Amino acid sequence: MAIQGYSVKAKKKVDIQNPVIEKTSKGGYIAKGKCPETGITVCAMMSEENANKAIKAGEAKKGF
């Protein structure tokens, strides 16, 4: 299952291309990547559990 985020420009949820999971300053996790339709940056907040699952499954790169 691909990581999804909301594209403001496309006004819908899209699968994030080349997601990189990073840690926020407050300790949360965020997946950042590009929208396949518009090319803008798309983000998705996620729990530590889901972030680790995505990294282990090879869906995203670890950026922290």
Secondary structure, 3 states (H helix, E strand, C coil): CCCEEEECCCCEEEECEEEEEEECCCCCEEEEEECCCCCCEEEEEECHHHHHHHHHCCCCEECC
